[in-house]
Amino acid sequence: MTEEARWWQTPVEYIKGVGPRRAELLRLEAGIHTAGDLISHFPYRHLDRSRIDLAAELREGQAFAQLKGRLTNIRWVERGPHRRLSATLTDRSGTVELTWFQGLKFIRQSLVEGAEYLVFGRPVKLGYTFSLAHPEMERTTVGGPVRRLGLMPLYSTTEKMKKAGLDSKGLEAIIRRLLDALPFTFSETLSPDVVASARLISRHEALRQAHFPDSQESLMAAVRRLKFEELFFLRLQLLRLNLGRKQEKPGIEVVRVNRLVKEFYENHLPFRLTGAQIRVLREIREDMATGRQMSRLLQGDVGSGKTMVALLAMLSVVDAGFQACLMAPTEILAQQHYFALEALLRPLRVPVALLTGSTSRSARQEILPALAEGRLPIITGTHALLEEEVRFHNLALAVIDEQHRFGVAQRGRMWQKNDIPPHILIMTATPIPRTLALTVYGDLDVSLLDELPPGRKPVITRLLKETQRRELTALVRTELEKGRQVYWVFPLIEESEKLDYTPLVRGFEEVQKEFPGWEAAMLHGRMTPGEKEQVMQRFATGQAQILVATTVIEVGVNVPNASVMVIEHAERFGLAQLHQLRGRVGRGAEQSFCFLVASPGLSREGLQRLQIMSQTQDGFRLAEEDLRLRGSGDVEGTRQSGNVRLRIADLSRDLDILQEADACARAVLAGDPFLVSPLHEPLRRTLHTLRQAESFWKNIA
């Protein structure tokens, strides 16, 4: 192990200024275990300490101010049992008050009446003047030049850390000493061709300047270098995984027979395929014919026809004498898929079965032997398909819907259902921004359905306030009188002490009271599978006209006669989730509506998100906006499947750097796919180090 590698792994308690007690706090509160972790604890921003403010120019809400002036009127202020120390700082434009509440004796002894000071703190307006509480003070020479402090780093910390002297200033002092005492120069992780191509500063310079920059330009160059490095190795690893899978993993060669596919296409296809569906189906069939395992992500907006593509892909497999399965995360979604596939395959006499946790024992006794003997070519189901007793005769294609809802270990068990791993087609109905597609699903080939079937009318989306409740009721009643059906979605099931949202149960009672002439049904995740199925059947067959539900209906529910979606407290949902809910309507020929009911006291950000939702039907634009507004750590439905830990890059803001890093990684692998060139030794060494890291790659699947 090199000197640098040993230094990087030095336990944090052995760093000067830390010690055992502080080390324990750093571990528990900030996840800092080693010297390397400490150096990678980058400032969240820098304050410009080179500027001197004037007292007369201070403004309300200003985060920090730095002033130079003469200290006068040092005095004690007594108010009842409380005592504080105050002083006046005067510059050429006016005065500010300085106040201290703690450590008063020591502070009073250090202050010199009439001396000139450089003062730094947060200004707060009190009446007609500004006050700085517990400011940083530095005595200067009267009339002499001011020492410019430049850009000061601010580090994230916690209350417990602050009490132990590990506030931002304390961390700054420890990190500065650590870097000043560095006995070596940080080695390069990137190869010279990548550094030159991306026009990057050295890693050593970047790590120093990211903490203690010489200028704003130096800081920007350092941050760009570190973000690029992080995203470059993320892409390089994922691209190599994909390359290795294609070269090393054998797959079942699915030869084209086309008997069932042709008959279905010519005689039973319910609508004309879009150009995107034809293109994606060609990509899938070409993949499955190569003799290498396919791992492909099928990404499409609501209503783009993913299920039809999956059906035709499964028919291609059955045509060639193999089996296929479709796995969904919930019983409702699995049932929806089963009913849809069974109706479409009935004319072809291709049997299909459904297997879930609630499948009866007698049904299992029929399904499992038929599956094991190859008499059952297609099966749909939930995670029940992964059970040990479920065996296939020759599984060639596994379609996984909404992959992010399955754990990594669960998905891995599907790979073991055949001697040769089956081809994998992952479908997602949640449009994924390019940044997340490149990282979370970066080791997969991606097929994109970017067309909607012709003739579909856009869903009219309106944002309504609580005061417009009467108008909402009238609009819903009009649709019910036309014979249409309504979804009414609430975010909670029961009363909450913390959240003032109308719960589902009370909302159901209010809907029943408001629409006495129509039958309402209630659906939520705590119901048993049998209860859910009964409710859904009543709604699907039209026995119930209003379905009051939680987001359990977010995906998979398909009732073409439903033309209204009402979403209560819509600001509580992410844009992607709102888009999925809206996608439950607009599935028939009639005009459909989505009403977003906002709570009183809606925040500016909440209003902005709902306005975006009202203005566009484009799920990909909504996903990008959701990522931008909420940040990369809070995008629903994606983080579980690729929990990559980024220390400095931000997927919601760094798309341009990610795309540049992706292009560089592809260029490197195009010329040296196995990184055997001596030029790329730094890349090999860094990838090896990252693979040893506890959490960097283990969650990618």
N, C-alpha and C positions, 0 to 999 in steps of 0.2 A: 504494500500500500504506500502510495506517495505521501510526502509531507502535506501536500494540499488536501488529499483525501482524508488523512488523519485529522487535520485541522477542521475540515468541514463537518466531521462527525464528533468533534469535541463536545462532551456534555456541557450544557449551558451553565451548570453550577461552578465550573472551573474557569469561567470567563471573569476577568477583573471587574469588580463592581456588582457581581450577581450573588454568589453564595447559595447555600442550600435552601434557605427560606424563600428567597426571591425566585430561585430556579423552580421550586414547586409551584409557585403562583404563575410563572410564565408557562409552565407545562399545562396546568389546569385551565387557566384563563385565556391563553392565546395560542395553545398548541405549539409552543416553542420549546424544543427539546435539545437542540444542538446549536453550535455556532452558525452552521449553514442555515438553520431555521431563522436565527436572529437576523442574519444578513438578508434573508428573503422576506423579512417583515418590513415591507416597503412603506414609506410615508403615504398617507392617503391624499395629502396635498402639501404645498409649500407656501409659506407666507413671505411676501416680499418685504424684508427688513431694510432694504436700501433706501426706501422713501421716508422722508420726514414730513409728517402732517402738521397742519396749523390748527390751533385751538378753534379759530373762527370757522374752519371748513369742516369740522366734524359733523356727521349726519346720523340721524336716528337709524338704528338697525345696522350700522357699520360693524363688521365682525371684529376688527382689531385696528388699533391706531398706535403710531409711534411719534412721540413729540419730543422736542428739545426745549428746555426752558429753565428759569430760575425758581428754586424752591423757597417759598415763604409761608408765613403764618402756620407754622407747625403747632398743633394744638390737640388737647384731649377733649373729647366730647362725651359728656355723661348723660345717659337717659335711663333713669331708674337704676336698676341693678346692672345695666349694660354699659360698657365703656368701649369707645373706639378711638383710633388715632387718625387725624385728618391733617392735610396740608394743601397748599395751593401751588400749582405750577403755572408760571406766567411766561408766554412767549411773545413775540412782537405783534401777534394778532388778538390775543385775549388770554383767558385763564381757564383751567380745568381743576376740579377737585380730585385729590387722591385720598383713598380711605383704606384703613387696615382694621381687621377685626380679631386677628389672631397673632401670636408671637409679638405682642405689642412692645414689650420692654426691649427686646433685641433690635426691633426695627427702629424704635425711637433713638437708640444709641447710635445707629448707623447713619441717621439723617443729619445733614448739615444745613442749617439755615443760611440762605443766600447763595448756596452753591448751585452750580448748573448740572442738570441731569438729563440723561436720555431715558425716556419713560415709554414702556410698551404695555398695552393691556386692552381690554374690551371696554369701549366707551358706552355709558348708559346715561340717557338724558334725564336730569332731575330738575324740573322747573325750567329755568332759563339757561342753565349751564349743564356741562357734561361732567360725569364722575367716572374714575377708573378705580376699581376695587383690587387691592393686592397686586399692583402693577409690578413688572420687572423694572428694576432701577439700576442705572449705571452712571456713576459720576463722570463728568467730562471736564475738560479744561475750559475755563471761561473764554469765550471768543475763539477757541481753537477749533480745528476740524473735527467732525463727528466720525467715529469709527462706523463704517457701513457694514452691517451684519449680513447683507445679502439675502439669499433664500433660506428660510428656516423650515426644516422638516416638521410635520405634525404626524404623530403616530397614533393609531387606534389603541385604546387601552380600556381598562375597566375600573370600577370604583375600588375593588380590592387591590388592584395593582397600584392605583394612585396612592392608597394609604401606605403602601410599602415603598414609596418613592419611585415607582415605575410609571410615573405619568409620562407625557410626551417628552418633556425635557429630560427626565431621568433615562428614558430609552435612548434619546439622542446622545447623551453623554456616553453611555455604555457602547453603543454602536460606533461612535466616533473613535473611542479608545481602541476598540477592536480592530478597526480598519487602519488606524495610525500605527498599530503595533504589528501589522501583517508582515510575516517574514518572507513572503514570496509574492509573485504576480499571479493573479488568477489565470489559469490556463484556458485556452479556447475550447468551446464545445462545438462550434460550427467550423466547417471546413473553409479554406480560403476562397474557394469558388463561390460559396454561398454568401460569405461576408462581402465579397466584391460585387456580386450580382445584386444584392439587396442594399448596398451602400450603407453598411452598418459600422458603428464604432466598435472597438474591442470590448470583450466581455469584462475585462478588468476595469476599464474606464467606465463602462456602463454601470457596474455595481457600485462604484464610488460616487459617480455623478447622480445616480438615482436617489441617494441619500443626501449628499452634500454637493449640490451643483454649483459650478462657477457662474452660471448664467441661465436664463430661461431657455436659451437655445441648447445649452449642454444638457439640461434636464429633459427636454423634448427628445433629443437624440438618444439619451440613455433609456428613457421609457420605451421608445420605439424599438430599440435593440432587444430589450428584455421581453417585451410582448411578442416580438417576432420570433425569438428563440423558443419561447414557450409554445406558441402555436405551430411553429415549424416542426418540432419534435412530436407534437400531437398528430399532425398530418402524416409525418414520415412513418410513424409507428403503425397507424391505421392503414396507410397505403401498402406497407410491407405485409401486414396481416392479410390483406386482400390478395396481394400478389402471391404470397405463400399458399393461401387456400386454393387459388386457381391452379397452382403448379403441383401441389402436394396432395390435396384431398381428392380422391377418386369420387366419381359420382355415377349414378345410374344413367346409362345412355338411353334416352327415350327416343326411339326411332319414330318417324312420322308414319302413321297409318291412315288417319283422317276419316275413317268410316263414320264414327259417332259424331266427330266434329263437323263433318260435311253435312250429315243428315240434320243435325241440330241447326246449323247455320242456314241451310236452305229452306227448311220446313217449319222450324219451331222457334226461331229467334223472335222475341216479342217486339223488338225495335231495331232499327238500323244502327250498327256500331259507329261510333265516332272515329275520326282519323287517329285520335290519340289512343283509343282502345285497340285499334288494329296494329298500330306501331308497337305498343307495349306488349301485346300478345306475341308479336313476331320476336321481340327481344327475349321473352320468357322461353319460347319454344326453341329458339336458337341456342340459348344457354343450356337447356336440358338435353340437347343433342350432342354436346361436346364431349361427354364422358367425364366431366369435372363437376363437382358439386356446385349447384347454383345457390347463392345467397343474395337475394334481391329484395329491395324495398319498393313496394308499390305505393306511391304517394299520390293522393288525389283529393280534390275538394269534395264537399258534401254533394252527393248526387252525381258524381262523375262516372259511375259505373264500375267500381272496383270489383264488386261481387260477380258481375258478368264476366270480367276478365279472369277471375279466379275459377269460375265454373268452366270456361273453355280450356284453361290450363289443366284442370283436373280431368276433363274429358280427353285431352291429348294423352295423358298418362294412362287412363283406362283403355283407350284405343290400343296402346302398346302392350297391354296385358299386366299393368301394375295397379297399385292402390293409391288413393289420395285421402287426406284428411284435412278438415278445416277446424281449427281450434279458436274458440272465442273466450273472452275473460269472464262473461256472466251468462247465467242460464237464459236470461231474456234474449240476449244477442245470439246465443247458440241456437235457441228455438227459432228465432227469426230466420237465421241462415238455413236451418233444416227445412222449415216450411217452404221457403223460397226455392231451394234446390230440389226438394221433392216434387213440387209442382212443375218445375221446368224439365226434370229428368223423367217424369212419368211417361210421356209419349215415347221415349227411347227405351223404356223398360230397363233402366239402369237403377238398381236398388241403392238407396241411401238410408242411413240410420242416424239416430241421435243418442249420444251417451253423455249423461251429466251425473252429478252427485245424487240426484233424485230419481234416476232411472230405476225402475222396479227390478227386483231380483229375477223375476221370470223373463223380463225383456233382456236383461243381461245374459241370461242363459241361452238366449237365441243369438244375440249380437256377437258375443265374444268368440264362440266357435266359428261362426261365419267369417269373422274378421281374420282369425288365425288360419283358416283353410283357404282364404282367398275368394270365398263366395260373395263377400260384401266389398264392392270396389270403392265406395265412398262413404265416409262417416264424418259427421260433424259433432262437436262436443265442447265441453269446458276442459279444465285441467284434469278432469276424470280420464281423459285420453292418455295421460302420463302415468296412470297407475300400473303397478307391476304386472297385474293380471291381463292387461290389455296388450295383446300381441298381434302383429300384422304378418301376413304371408309374404308380401313383397311391396312394402311402402316406398313409393318413389317421390311423392310430393307432399310436403306439409305446408299448408297455408295457415299463417298465424295472424289473426286479426287483433289490432290494437296491442302490439307486442309489449308496450311499456307497462301493461298491467300484469305481466307475468314476471316473476323473479328470474334472475340469471340461472339459478340451479334448476328451476322448473323447465325453462326452455331447453337447457342442456340435455334433459332426459329424453326429449323428442329425438335428438340426434341418435340415440341408442336403440331406437325402435326397428332398426334394420342393420344387417351386416355391413352394407355400404350406406353411409349417411344419406338420408333422403334430401332431395332438393328443397330449399326453404324459400317460400314467398311470404314476406311480411307485409301486411296491409295496414295502413294507418289512415284514418279519416280526419286526423288533425293535421292541417297544413303546417309544415315545419319550415321556419326561416332557413335560409341558406347557411347561416353560421352554425345552427344546431345540426342541420343535415350533414355538414362537413365534419362535425366533431362526434356527435352522439351516434350517428349511423355511418361514420366515415369508412368503415371496413366493408360496407355493402355496396353493390351496384344499385343504382337508383333508377327506377322507371317513374315517369311523371305523367299523370292523366291531367292535362291542362285544358280540356274541353268539356263542356256540359252537353248532354243530349239535346238535340234541337227541339224547340217548342216549349221549353220550360220557362215559365214566367218568373221574373225576380220577385222575391218576397218583399212586400212593402213593410219597412221597419220604421216604427215611430217611438220616440222617447216621450214618456208621459210622466207628469208629476202626480203626487198623491192627490192634489186638488182637482185633477182631471178624472177622478174615479168614475163620476157619473157618465162622462163621455165614453170611457172604456167599456162600461157595462152596456151602453147602447150599441156600441160597435160589435161587441161579442154577441149580443142578443140578435142582431141583424143576421149574423152568420149562422147562428143556431136555427133561426127561422127558415133559412135556406136549406136546412138539412145537413149542414156541415157539423164537424166536431172540433173540440177545443182541448188543447193542453194548457194546464195552469200550473206553473212551476214555482215552488218555494224553496228557499235555501236550508231550512231547518225542519226537524220533525217536532221537537218539543220546545217549551219555553226555555230561554237561557238568561241567566242573571247578567251575563257580560254583554250579550248582543241584543239590541232592541229590534229584532226582525220578527215579523209575523210568522209564527210557526205553522207548519203544515196542517196540523190538526185543527187549529182555530181557523186557518184559511179555508179548509174544506167545509167547515160549518158555515162560514160566510158565503161561500160560493153556492152551497145548497139553498141558503136563505134568499140569495139574490136571483137565482134561476130556478124557481120552484117547479116549472113545467118540464124540466129536463133532468135526466138521471146523471148524477156525478159519482165517480169512483175514485178511490184513493190508492196510491202506489208509492212505496218507499223501500229502502234497502233492508229494513229490519223485518220485513215480512218473509215468511217461508217461501221456498220456490213454488210450492203448490198454490199458495195464496196469490203470488205474483202472476202466475200463469192464468188463474181464474180471472183476475182483474183485467189482464191484457186481452184475454179472449172476449170479455164483455165489451171492451172498447173497440177491438178490431172488428167485431161483428156488428157494431152499432147499437148494442143494447144500452151502453152508457155513452152519453154524448159529451161529457166533460171528464177529463182525466186530470185530477189534482195530484201532483207528484213531486218528488225530489229529482235530482239529476240522474236518477237511475234510468231515465228515458233518454239520456244524452246521446247514446249511440244505439243503432240497431233496430229501433222501433219504427215500423213502416206501416202507416195507416193513411193511404192516399186521400181519404175523405176528410182528414183533419186539415183545416185551413187557417186555424188561429193558434198562435203560441203567445201566452201571456207569461212574462217572467217578472216575478215580484222581487224587489230589492236587487235590481239587475246590477247595481254597482259592485255587488259582492262577488260577482263572477268575473273570471278572466275573459278576454275577448275571444280566445279560441273556444272556450266552453260555451259562451253565448252563441257563437257561430254554429257549434254542434247542435245546440238546442234549437236554433232557428231552422236547421236542416231537417228537423222532424216534420215541418210543413212545406208546402210547395211541391208535393210529390204527385199531385193530381193535376187535372187540366184547369182547375179553377184558380182564380186569384187568391193568394194566401197573405196572411198578415202576421207580423211579430211585434208585440207591444212590450217595450222595456219600461217597467214601472220603477222609478227612482225613489229612494227614501228621502224624507226631509233632511236638510242639512248636508246635501251632497257636496263632496269636496271638488275642488277645481280639477284635479286629476281624474276623479270619477266621472265628472261631467264630460271631460275631454274624451275619455275612453268610450262612453256611451254615444257621443256624437259621431265618433269614427264608425262605430257599429251601425249607426243609422244611415251613414253616407255610402257604404260600400257593401257589396255582396262577395268581394274577392277574399277568400279565406287566407290566401298567401299574404296579401297586404295586411290583413288583420293580425296574422301571426307575427309579421315584422313589427307592427306597431305595439303588440303585446310585449314582445321582447324588449323594445326600446323603452316602453313606459315602466315595465315591471322589473326589468333586469334579467340576466341569464339564469340566476339561481332560483327563479320563481316561476318558470314557465311550466305550466301544468302538463303532466303526461310525458315529459321527456327526460328529466334529470335521472329518474330511476334507472333508465336503460343505459346511461353512460355517464356515471358520476365522476367526471374528470375534474380534478382539483386544479384550478387555475389561480395562481398567486397574484398576478398583476394584470393579465389580459382580461378583457370583459367582452363576452360574445355579443352583448347588446350594442356595443359601440365600436368594436374593432374589426368590422367586416373587411375593410380595405386591407388591413395588415394580414388577416386570415387568408384572404385571396392571394396576396403576394407570397405568403409562406407556403400555401398550397401549390402555387405555380413553381416555386423553387424546389419543393420536395419532389414534385413530379419530374422536374428536369433532372435532378440528381439520380432518381431511380431509373429514368429512361436510359441514361448512359451507364449506370452501374447498379443494376437491380439488387445485387447481393452485397453492395458496399465493400468490395474487396480491394478497391484502389487505395494505395497509400495516402492519396489526397484526402480520402474520406475516413481516415483513422479517428479523427475527433468525433465524427458522427457515430462510429461503431462503439467507441468508448462511452459516449454519453448515453446511447440507447441501452447499453449494458447497465449503467448506473441507474437509469430510470426504471429498468425492469426489476432492480433490487429494491426500489423505493416501496415503502409499505402500502401506499394507497394510490399510486399514480395510474396504473393500468389495470388493477385487479378487477375493477367493476365494468370494464368494457366487454360487451358480449355481442 
